[in-house]
Amino acid sequence: MISLTQTAILLAAAVLAVSVFRFLRLSSILGYVAAGLVIGPWGLNLIGDVDYIGKIAQFGIVLLLFVIGLELQPTRLYVMRRLVFGLGAAQVISCTLILGALAYWAGQPASAALIIGLGLSLSSTPLVLQVLAERGQLRTQHGRAAFGILLFQDLAVLPALAVLPLLSPLSAAQPAAGAWWISLLRLLAVVAVVIGGGRLVLRPALRVVARARVSEVFTAAALLTVIATALLANLAGLSAALGAFLAGVLLADSEIRHELEADLEPFKGLLLGLFFVSVGVAANHG
């Protein structure tokens, strides 16, 4: 747990560092990371519980993907299918093969080289999206292409994790075969629950809460929606951010979309900033 004093230190460091970096016309992400480096264990050592901060900050990524999902109507997402499954798949496969070949050439076993190539082919979704958002490029052609690639990378994580045990010797892979099918079934079940529950339960429930016209209750309902879908995704081995993104897409064409986005935007910005601060703090955590 972090104390009230450490919370004040985090906020003060973020405000000062980001203000300075933006004044110098540099990315706010660099400001957040620099703030983490200064107050971290190898800096002024003002922050103790690094792991706890990182766990809280991860929720910023979840909110970011939910808000992005709200901006993508299902029809628009269908239009992007070539970017997601075409360009995204091409990027992951080509980078995995090229980087894996380099690792194999450097002396790594074939299975290890493949794992190294796959790991290096993946990018940081919050980092790239934050940079594009700062520059106002999310709606540009290259911004949509970058988002399509990032979305495919998130979708590819579960199959990649399922394949990893199969790269081990046969004796070790056999017990994992059943786990692979269980993971796949859980994935399909979660997607079905999110889609079905979103249309049959979630939308009507949020409409009822919106009609109550109590802003803080609607904000609480919005946060509950994000947390519930994130937890559900974790049960299937998916990333919490991907589950929140699916929920956002399901609500993208609803009449309460703009209200949800407005209520969650402050939380998203603050927690995403905390995430980048935690990156700086953890970078020098020995």
C-alpha positions as CSV (number, residue, x, y, z in Angstrom):
1,M,0.0,0.0,0.0
2,I,1.1,3.6,-0.7
3,S,0.6,6.3,1.8
4,L,-1.1,9.7,1.3
5,T,2.4,11.3,1.3
6,Q,3.6,9.0,-1.5
7,T,0.5,9.7,-3.5
8,A,1.2,13.4,-3.2
9,I,4.8,12.8,-4.3
10,L,3.6,10.8,-7.4
11,L,1.2,13.6,-8.4
12,A,3.7,16.4,-7.8
13,A,6.4,14.6,-9.7
14,A,4.1,13.9,-12.7
15,V,2.8,17.5,-12.8
16,L,6.2,19.1,-12.7
17,A,7.9,16.7,-15.1
18,V,5.2,16.7,-17.7
19,S,4.9,20.5,-17.6
20,V,8.6,20.9,-18.2
21,F,8.7,18.3,-21.0
22,R,5.7,19.8,-22.7
23,F,7.2,23.3,-22.4
24,L,10.3,21.8,-24.2
25,R,7.9,20.4,-26.8
26,L,8.7,16.8,-25.9
27,S,6.3,13.9,-25.3
28,S,4.4,13.8,-22.0
29,I,5.3,10.1,-21.9
30,L,9.0,11.0,-21.5
31,G,7.9,13.4,-18.7
32,Y,6.1,10.6,-16.8
33,V,8.9,8.2,-17.2
34,A,11.5,10.8,-16.1
35,A,9.4,11.5,-13.0
36,G,9.4,7.8,-12.2
37,L,13.2,7.6,-12.6
38,V,13.7,10.6,-10.3
39,I,11.5,9.4,-7.4
40,G,12.3,5.7,-7.8
41,P,14.6,3.5,-5.8
42,W,17.8,4.5,-7.7
43,G,16.8,8.2,-7.7
44,L,15.5,10.0,-4.6
45,N,14.0,6.7,-3.3
46,L,10.7,8.4,-2.4
47,I,8.5,5.5,-3.5
48,G,8.7,2.2,-1.7
49,D,6.0,-0.2,-3.0
50,V,6.8,-0.4,-6.7
51,D,4.8,-3.5,-7.4
52,Y,1.6,-2.1,-5.9
53,I,1.8,1.1,-8.0
54,G,2.3,-1.0,-11.1
55,K,-0.8,-3.1,-10.4
56,I,-2.9,0.0,-9.9
57,A,-1.4,1.7,-13.0
58,Q,-2.3,-1.4,-15.2
59,F,-6.0,-0.3,-14.9
60,G,-5.1,2.8,-16.9
61,I,-4.4,0.6,-19.9
62,V,-7.7,-1.2,-19.4
63,L,-9.5,2.1,-19.4
64,L,-7.6,3.3,-22.5
65,L,-8.7,0.3,-24.5
66,F,-12.3,0.6,-23.3
67,V,-12.5,4.2,-24.4
68,I,-10.9,3.3,-27.8
69,G,-13.5,0.6,-28.2
70,L,-16.2,3.1,-27.6
71,E,-15.0,5.1,-30.6
72,L,-15.1,2.0,-32.8
73,Q,-18.5,1.1,-34.0
74,P,-18.9,-2.6,-35.1
75,T,-19.4,-1.5,-38.7
76,R,-16.2,0.5,-38.6
77,L,-14.4,-2.4,-37.0
78,Y,-15.6,-4.6,-39.8
79,V,-14.2,-2.2,-42.3
80,M,-10.8,-2.4,-40.5
81,R,-10.7,-6.2,-40.8
82,R,-8.0,-6.1,-43.5
83,L,-5.8,-3.9,-41.3
84,V,-6.3,-6.1,-38.3
85,F,-6.1,-9.6,-39.8
86,G,-4.1,-8.7,-42.9
87,L,-1.5,-6.1,-42.0
88,G,-1.5,-7.1,-38.3
89,A,-0.9,-10.8,-39.1
90,A,1.7,-9.9,-41.7
91,Q,3.7,-7.8,-39.2
92,V,3.6,-10.4,-36.4
93,I,4.5,-13.3,-38.7
94,S,7.3,-11.5,-40.7
95,C,8.9,-10.0,-37.5
96,T,8.7,-13.4,-35.7
97,L,10.4,-15.2,-38.6
98,I,13.1,-12.5,-39.2
99,L,13.9,-12.0,-35.6
100,G,13.7,-15.7,-34.8
101,A,16.1,-16.4,-37.7
102,L,18.6,-13.9,-36.3
103,A,18.3,-15.5,-32.9
104,Y,18.8,-19.0,-34.4
105,W,21.8,-17.6,-36.3
106,A,23.2,-16.3,-33.0
107,G,23.2,-19.8,-31.6
108,Q,19.8,-20.2,-29.9
109,P,17.9,-23.5,-30.3
110,A,15.1,-23.4,-32.8
111,S,12.3,-23.4,-30.2
112,A,14.0,-20.7,-28.2
113,A,14.6,-18.6,-31.3
114,L,11.0,-18.8,-32.3
115,I,9.9,-17.6,-28.8
116,I,12.4,-14.8,-28.9
117,G,11.2,-13.7,-32.3
118,L,7.5,-13.8,-31.2
119,G,8.2,-11.8,-28.1
120,L,10.1,-9.1,-30.0
121,S,7.4,-8.9,-32.6
122,L,4.9,-7.5,-30.1
123,S,4.7,-3.8,-29.2
124,S,3.5,-1.7,-26.2
125,T,-0.1,-0.8,-27.0
126,P,-0.4,2.0,-24.4
127,L,2.8,3.6,-25.5
128,V,2.1,3.7,-29.2
129,L,-1.6,4.8,-28.7
130,Q,-0.6,7.5,-26.3
131,V,1.9,8.9,-28.7
132,L,-0.6,8.8,-31.6
133,A,-3.3,10.5,-29.4
134,E,-0.9,13.3,-28.4
135,R,-0.1,14.0,-32.0
136,G,-3.7,13.8,-33.1
137,Q,-2.9,11.0,-35.5
138,L,-5.2,8.2,-34.3
139,R,-7.8,9.0,-37.1
140,T,-5.2,9.3,-39.8
141,Q,-4.4,6.4,-42.3
142,H,-1.2,5.4,-40.6
143,G,-2.8,5.8,-37.2
144,R,-5.6,3.3,-38.1
145,A,-2.9,1.0,-39.5
146,A,-0.9,1.1,-36.3
147,F,-4.1,0.5,-34.3
148,G,-5.0,-2.5,-36.4
149,I,-1.5,-4.0,-35.9
150,L,-1.7,-3.4,-32.2
151,L,-5.1,-5.0,-32.0
152,F,-4.0,-8.1,-33.8
153,Q,-1.0,-8.4,-31.5
154,D,-3.3,-8.4,-28.5
155,L,-5.5,-11.0,-30.1
156,A,-2.4,-13.1,-30.9
157,V,-1.3,-13.3,-27.3
158,L,-3.6,-16.2,-26.3
159,P,-2.8,-18.5,-29.2
160,A,0.9,-17.7,-28.7
161,L,0.7,-18.7,-25.0
162,A,-1.2,-21.9,-26.0
163,V,1.5,-22.9,-28.5
164,L,4.4,-22.3,-26.2
165,P,4.0,-25.6,-24.2
166,L,4.0,-27.4,-27.5
167,L,7.5,-26.2,-28.3
168,S,8.9,-28.2,-25.4
169,P,9.8,-31.9,-25.6
170,L,7.0,-34.2,-26.4
171,S,6.8,-35.7,-22.9
172,A,6.2,-32.3,-21.5
173,A,3.8,-31.2,-24.2
174,Q,1.3,-34.0,-23.8
175,P,-0.1,-32.9,-20.5
176,A,-0.5,-29.4,-21.9
177,A,-2.7,-30.5,-24.8
178,G,-5.8,-30.7,-22.7
179,A,-5.0,-27.3,-21.2
180,W,-4.8,-25.8,-24.7
181,W,-8.4,-27.0,-25.5
182,I,-9.6,-25.8,-22.2
183,S,-8.1,-22.4,-22.8
184,L,-9.7,-22.2,-26.2
185,L,-13.2,-23.2,-24.9
186,R,-12.9,-20.6,-22.1
187,L,-11.9,-18.0,-24.6
188,L,-15.0,-18.7,-26.8
189,A,-17.2,-18.8,-23.7
190,V,-16.0,-15.4,-22.5
191,V,-16.4,-13.8,-25.9
192,A,-20.0,-15.2,-26.1
193,V,-20.8,-13.9,-22.6
194,V,-19.4,-10.5,-23.3
195,I,-21.3,-10.2,-26.6
196,G,-24.5,-11.7,-25.4
197,G,-24.4,-10.1,-22.0
198,G,-23.5,-6.7,-23.5
199,R,-26.5,-6.6,-25.7
200,L,-29.1,-8.3,-23.4
201,V,-28.0,-7.0,-20.0
202,L,-25.3,-4.4,-20.1
203,R,-27.0,-1.9,-22.4
204,P,-30.4,-2.0,-20.7
205,A,-28.8,-1.7,-17.2
206,L,-26.7,1.3,-18.2
207,R,-29.8,3.0,-19.7
208,V,-31.7,2.5,-16.4
209,V,-28.8,4.0,-14.5
210,A,-28.5,6.9,-16.9
211,R,-32.2,7.7,-16.4
212,A,-31.6,8.0,-12.7
213,R,-29.6,11.2,-13.5
214,V,-27.1,10.7,-10.7
215,S,-23.8,11.4,-12.2
216,E,-21.6,9.7,-9.6
217,V,-23.8,6.5,-9.8
218,F,-23.4,6.4,-13.6
219,T,-19.6,6.9,-13.3
220,A,-19.5,4.0,-10.8
221,A,-21.6,1.9,-13.2
222,A,-19.2,2.7,-16.0
223,L,-16.1,1.7,-13.9
224,L,-18.0,-1.5,-12.8
225,T,-18.5,-2.3,-16.5
226,V,-14.8,-2.0,-17.3
227,I,-13.7,-4.0,-14.2
228,A,-16.3,-6.8,-14.7
229,T,-15.3,-7.3,-18.4
230,A,-11.6,-7.2,-17.5
231,L,-12.1,-9.8,-14.8
232,L,-14.1,-12.0,-17.2
233,A,-11.3,-11.8,-19.8
234,N,-8.7,-12.8,-17.2
235,L,-10.7,-15.9,-16.5
236,A,-10.1,-17.0,-20.1
237,G,-6.5,-16.1,-20.1
238,L,-7.0,-13.0,-22.2
239,S,-5.6,-9.7,-21.2
240,A,-7.9,-7.5,-19.2
241,A,-7.4,-4.7,-21.7
242,L,-8.6,-6.8,-24.6
243,G,-11.8,-7.7,-22.6
244,A,-12.4,-4.1,-21.9
245,F,-11.9,-3.3,-25.6
246,L,-14.6,-5.8,-26.6
247,A,-17.0,-4.3,-24.1
248,G,-16.3,-0.8,-25.5
249,V,-16.9,-2.0,-29.0
250,L,-20.3,-3.4,-28.0
251,L,-21.3,-0.1,-26.5
252,A,-19.9,2.0,-29.3
253,D,-23.3,2.4,-31.1
254,S,-25.4,3.0,-28.0
255,E,-26.9,6.3,-27.1
256,I,-24.9,6.5,-23.8
257,R,-21.5,6.2,-25.6
258,H,-20.5,9.8,-25.2
259,E,-21.6,10.0,-21.6
260,L,-19.5,6.9,-20.8
261,E,-16.5,8.4,-22.6
262,A,-16.8,11.7,-20.8
263,D,-17.0,10.1,-17.4
264,L,-14.1,7.7,-17.9
265,E,-11.7,10.1,-19.6
266,P,-10.3,11.7,-16.4
267,F,-9.7,8.3,-14.8
268,K,-8.1,7.1,-18.0
269,G,-5.7,10.0,-18.3
270,L,-4.6,10.0,-14.7
271,L,-4.1,6.2,-14.4
272,L,-2.4,6.0,-17.8
273,G,0.0,8.7,-16.6
274,L,0.6,6.7,-13.4
275,F,1.4,3.7,-15.6
276,F,4.2,5.5,-17.3
277,V,5.5,6.8,-14.0
278,S,5.5,3.2,-12.7
279,V,7.6,2.3,-15.8
280,G,10.2,4.8,-14.8
281,V,10.1,3.7,-11.2
282,A,10.5,0.0,-12.1
283,A,13.2,0.7,-14.6
284,N,15.7,1.3,-11.8
285,H,14.1,-1.1,-9.3
286,G,17.0,-3.3,-8.2
